[in-house]
Amino acid sequence: MWILIISLIALAIVAAIAGIVRNRRLQKKIDNGELDAMPEVQEADMECCGQHEVCEKDSLLAAVSKKIEYYDDEELDKYIGTAPDRYTPEQEEEFRDVFYTMQSEDVAGWVRSLQLRGIALPDNIKDEVFLIVGERRINH
């Protein structure tokens, strides 16, 4: 327990020292005329900022967004908590109906929305979904 506390304190001290050193170097550059002013923190556009290898809007991870969006798929809410391998062919067809009616750029958002709502994608549809998202990433 003490090791953890000491480690966290040491990490905070190292981070503080690194921040002070950075600010001093930037101030020297300002004094020498290399910079006009201290750089400001810029917020990235959450749609697609261009700073990532894969655009976040094409990400399948629910952690990218906490906003639940519906894609004309409110009827799928009845499958909250259903395991991916427990869907019947008729239930899988409901997912396919939604999936095949959406545009390819909406697929990643739809999968994130399902995850945030606690709806598991049926196993038999996952390959198709990953194929569409993968193609979009390559061609985008």
C-alpha positions as CSV (number, residue, x, y, z in Angstrom):
1,M,0.0,0.0,0.0
2,W,2.8,2.4,0.9
3,I,4.6,1.6,-2.2
4,L,1.6,2.6,-4.3
5,I,1.2,5.9,-2.5
6,I,4.9,6.7,-2.7
7,S,4.9,5.8,-6.4
8,L,1.9,8.1,-7.1
9,I,3.6,10.9,-5.2
10,A,6.8,10.4,-7.1
11,L,4.9,10.3,-10.4
12,A,3.2,13.6,-9.5
13,I,6.6,15.2,-8.7
14,V,8.1,14.0,-11.9
15,A,5.1,15.4,-13.9
16,A,5.4,18.7,-12.1
17,I,9.1,19.0,-12.8
18,A,8.5,18.1,-16.5
19,G,5.9,20.8,-16.7
20,I,8.2,23.4,-15.1
21,V,11.0,22.4,-17.5
22,R,8.7,22.6,-20.5
23,N,7.4,26.1,-19.5
24,R,10.9,27.4,-18.9
25,R,12.1,26.1,-22.4
26,L,9.0,27.7,-24.0
27,Q,9.7,31.0,-22.1
28,K,13.3,31.0,-23.3
29,K,12.1,30.5,-26.9
30,I,9.7,33.5,-26.4
31,D,12.5,35.6,-25.0
32,N,14.8,34.7,-27.9
33,G,12.0,35.6,-30.4
34,E,11.6,32.0,-31.7
35,L,7.9,32.1,-30.5
36,D,5.4,34.9,-30.3
37,A,3.5,33.5,-27.3
38,M,2.9,30.4,-25.3
39,P,1.2,27.7,-27.3
40,E,-2.5,27.3,-26.3
41,V,-4.3,24.0,-25.9
42,Q,-6.5,23.3,-28.9
43,E,-9.5,21.1,-28.6
44,A,-9.8,18.5,-31.3
45,D,-12.9,18.1,-33.4
46,M,-14.5,14.9,-32.2
47,E,-15.9,14.1,-35.7
48,C,-12.5,13.6,-37.2
49,C,-9.4,15.7,-36.3
50,G,-6.9,13.9,-38.6
51,Q,-4.5,13.3,-35.8
52,H,-5.2,9.6,-35.4
53,E,-4.3,6.7,-37.7
54,V,-8.0,5.7,-37.7
55,C,-10.6,8.4,-37.4
56,E,-12.5,8.2,-34.2
57,K,-15.9,8.3,-35.9
58,D,-14.9,5.0,-37.6
59,S,-14.1,3.5,-34.2
60,L,-16.1,0.6,-32.9
61,L,-15.2,1.3,-29.3
62,A,-18.0,2.6,-27.1
63,A,-15.4,4.6,-25.1
64,V,-15.0,7.0,-28.0
65,S,-18.5,8.5,-27.2
66,K,-21.0,8.3,-24.4
67,K,-23.8,9.7,-26.5
68,I,-26.4,7.1,-27.5
69,E,-27.7,7.6,-31.1
70,Y,-30.6,5.7,-32.6
71,Y,-30.4,4.7,-36.2
72,D,-34.1,3.9,-36.7
73,D,-33.4,0.8,-34.6
74,E,-35.4,1.3,-31.4
75,E,-36.9,-2.1,-31.9
76,L,-33.5,-3.7,-31.1
77,D,-33.7,-2.4,-27.5
78,K,-35.7,-5.6,-26.6
79,Y,-32.4,-7.5,-27.0
80,I,-30.6,-5.7,-24.2
81,G,-28.6,-8.3,-22.3
82,T,-28.9,-11.1,-24.9
83,A,-25.7,-13.0,-25.5
84,P,-24.2,-12.8,-29.1
85,D,-24.6,-16.5,-29.6
86,R,-28.2,-16.7,-28.3
87,Y,-30.0,-15.0,-31.2
88,T,-32.4,-17.0,-33.4
89,P,-32.2,-16.6,-37.2
90,E,-35.3,-14.4,-37.1
91,Q,-33.7,-12.1,-34.5
92,E,-30.5,-11.9,-36.6
93,E,-32.6,-10.9,-39.6
94,E,-33.9,-7.9,-37.6
95,F,-30.3,-6.7,-37.1
96,R,-29.6,-7.3,-40.8
97,D,-32.6,-5.3,-41.8
98,V,-31.2,-2.3,-39.9
99,F,-27.6,-2.9,-41.0
100,Y,-28.3,-3.2,-44.7
101,T,-30.5,-0.1,-44.8
102,M,-27.8,2.2,-43.4
103,Q,-25.0,4.0,-45.1
104,S,-21.5,2.6,-44.7
105,E,-20.3,5.7,-42.8
106,D,-23.0,5.1,-40.1
107,V,-22.1,1.5,-39.3
108,A,-19.3,2.2,-36.8
109,G,-21.6,4.7,-34.9
110,W,-24.4,2.1,-35.0
111,V,-22.2,-0.5,-33.4
112,R,-21.0,2.0,-30.7
113,S,-24.7,2.9,-30.1
114,L,-25.6,-0.8,-29.6
115,Q,-22.7,-1.3,-27.2
116,L,-23.7,1.8,-25.1
117,R,-27.3,0.5,-25.0
118,G,-26.1,-3.0,-23.8
119,I,-27.1,-4.8,-27.0
120,A,-24.7,-7.4,-28.3
121,L,-24.3,-7.8,-32.0
122,P,-25.2,-11.4,-33.1
123,D,-22.1,-13.5,-33.9
124,N,-23.3,-14.3,-37.4
125,I,-23.4,-10.6,-38.4
126,K,-20.1,-9.4,-36.9
127,D,-18.0,-10.5,-39.9
128,E,-20.2,-8.5,-42.2
129,V,-20.1,-5.4,-40.0
130,F,-16.3,-5.6,-39.6
131,L,-15.9,-6.0,-43.3
132,I,-17.8,-2.8,-44.0
133,V,-16.0,-0.8,-41.3
134,G,-12.6,-2.2,-42.5
135,E,-13.3,-1.2,-46.1
136,R,-14.4,2.3,-45.0
137,R,-11.2,2.7,-43.0
138,I,-9.1,1.7,-46.0
139,N,-10.9,3.8,-48.6
140,H,-11.4,6.9,-46.4
